[in-house]
Amino acid sequence: AAAERELRFRPPAEAPVRLFTEPELARYDGQQEGQPIYLAVKGVVFDVTSGKEFYGKGAPYNALVGKDSTRGVAKMSLDPADLTHDITGLTEEELKSLDDIFNNVYKAKYPIVGYTSRRILNEDGSPNLDFKPEDQPHFNIKDEF
């Protein structure tokens, strides 16, 4: 009976609440073996460790990790000048591409582990009242019971 109960019980998924400053996020750049690999897009921090062959040390997209690379994702660019959160001047096509990749790649494949401080706080450090947490696409309330 205990074994059966243990099989049915799953601990609840933790809500993503961690706030990352730029220096904190930079620690998760895939350079250290055994350390998680994080990538931020649109201020949402994803754990892309399961895609280590793409994002790990020496991998093709390693330049994107350890920072908010929203502009680079939108432009499909690994140019260091594009590896920033700044979306100023992006075309409608680039913004649509950003939303598609954000929803259909990152949110669909990788767990959210937190948010960049820029997403949650205003420039003056006050809370951003427009902040709305992203939902995990694979979260199901039935899994909680």
ChimeraX attribute file (.defattr): number of C-alpha atoms within 10 A of each C-alpha:
attribute: neighborCount
match mode: 1-to-1
recipient: residues
	/A:1	6
	/A:2	7
	/A:3	7
	/A:4	8
	/A:5	9
	/A:6	9
	/A:7	9
	/A:8	12
	/A:9	11
	/A:10	11
	/A:11	9
	/A:12	10
	/A:13	11
	/A:14	8
	/A:15	12
	/A:16	18
	/A:17	11
	/A:18	13
	/A:19	18
	/A:20	22
	/A:21	13
	/A:22	13
	/A:23	10
	/A:24	12
	/A:25	21
	/A:26	17
	/A:27	17
	/A:28	20
	/A:29	21
	/A:30	25
	/A:31	17
	/A:32	12
	/A:33	9
	/A:34	8
	/A:35	12
	/A:36	17
	/A:37	27
	/A:38	29
	/A:39	30
	/A:40	28
	/A:41	27
	/A:42	21
	/A:43	20
	/A:44	27
	/A:45	27
	/A:46	22
	/A:47	20
	/A:48	23
	/A:49	20
	/A:50	14
	/A:51	14
	/A:52	16
	/A:53	14
	/A:54	14
	/A:55	24
	/A:56	25
	/A:57	18
	/A:58	13
	/A:59	13
	/A:60	12
	/A:61	16
	/A:62	20
	/A:63	22
	/A:64	25
	/A:65	28
	/A:66	23
	/A:67	27
	/A:68	27
	/A:69	25
	/A:70	25
	/A:71	25
	/A:72	24
	/A:73	25
	/A:74	23
	/A:75	19
	/A:76	14
	/A:77	16
	/A:78	17
	/A:79	11
	/A:80	11
	/A:81	9
	/A:82	19
	/A:83	20
	/A:84	18
	/A:85	20
	/A:86	14
	/A:87	18
	/A:88	7
	/A:89	9
	/A:90	14
	/A:91	12
	/A:92	9
	/A:93	10
	/A:94	18
	/A:95	18
	/A:96	13
	/A:97	16
	/A:98	23
	/A:99	15
	/A:100	13
	/A:101	17
	/A:102	18
	/A:103	13
	/A:104	12
	/A:105	11
	/A:106	21
	/A:107	19
	/A:108	13
	/A:109	17
	/A:110	20
	/A:111	20
	/A:112	26
	/A:113	19
	/A:114	21
	/A:115	25
	/A:116	23
	/A:117	19
	/A:118	20
	/A:119	20
	/A:120	21
	/A:121	16
	/A:122	12
	/A:123	11
	/A:124	7
	/A:125	10
	/A:126	9
	/A:127	14
	/A:128	15
	/A:129	9
	/A:130	9
	/A:131	10
	/A:132	9
	/A:133	15
	/A:134	12
	/A:135	11
	/A:136	15
	/A:137	15
	/A:138	11
	/A:139	11
	/A:140	9
	/A:141	9
	/A:142	6
	/A:143	12
	/A:144	12
	/A:145	9
